[in-house]
Amino acid sequence: MTKNYRIPLMLFSITALVAAMWAGLIRLGWHWPVLQPTLPLGHGPLMISGFLGTLLILERAVALGVRWPYIGSLLSGVGGLLLAIGWSEHLGPVLLTLGSLWLVIIFVVVLRQHWASYTLVMGLGAVAWLIGSLFWLFGWPVHTFVLWWAGFLILTIVGERLELGRILRLSQNTKLAFNLAVSIFVIGLVVMMLHYDIGIRIVGLGMLFQALWLLRFDIARRTVRQSGLTRYIAICLLSGYVWMIVSGVIAMIYGSVTAGPIYDAMLHAIFLGFVFSMIFGHAPIIFPAVLELPIDYRPSLYLPLILLHTSLTLRIVGEFAGSSWARLWGGLINVIALLIFLGMVAPVRQLFGANNNS
């Protein structure tokens, strides 16, 4: 019974992902059919709010073990679907923004039940998503708020990593260094609204410090020495932290870029390199938890991971070198890597088998 309402929410999320990838390729310059006129403009919102927002609320709802949080996943899932098909200019964005608000409400409840540094950081991530969504809803230029959306994902992920790191019994100085790195990042987001160039550079410094902290203190440093799924997850995580360093360094050096190749490189280093490395690493755990279906680890999962990093490197090198073919083909192979991974971890046969058994 539990799976009956989780599966449609997961499908909403995946639909937004596919639509976002198609929109991204059109924006890159591939002359493919535009399924509806506003789709290319929906690339970022579909990927961040429609796909990742829906998925992260769903994951949080499963962890809490109660039903009311699923409403947030439904709001963002339906909002992403409406945005993808171009039905209603305003309803999709409104529902996606309400989904972000719902996640804030979820973390208010979580923090009242369990106040800890990691839940506070994840709660700040939810607030960052809501702030970015409100700016988007009211028509602000994308460059002014897209890093708030990045903050949503970064703070959610680093908060989860800190939570898992409790078993390491980190020293007070180590925890202080973590809090400092997060504080610099959040201060940068706020300063960015007052002075864009300075704020972007502070955000980049915050990303750099968080990534260096994770590379030094995350439990992945230890688990990478193991084998099988444990080692695979650790490699995904550690490689993602490297991409956050890349994005942070670009932000620190170039500051107030608002469009163009460098802007694209900075954003995709964090959204593709960092975030999707985390997804590749956590999907074999999250999918079984959400859908209550097993996913078997196999070494071939390294194929899409290698393809993702290789193609993203090609794309970013192309951005800096002014090579349109490298950008185009790097972006296309990014999408191929994601589709291969999705095909490898989506438990299609188990789902149909479960339905047939029922």
Disulfide bonds with the S-S distance in Angstrom:
none
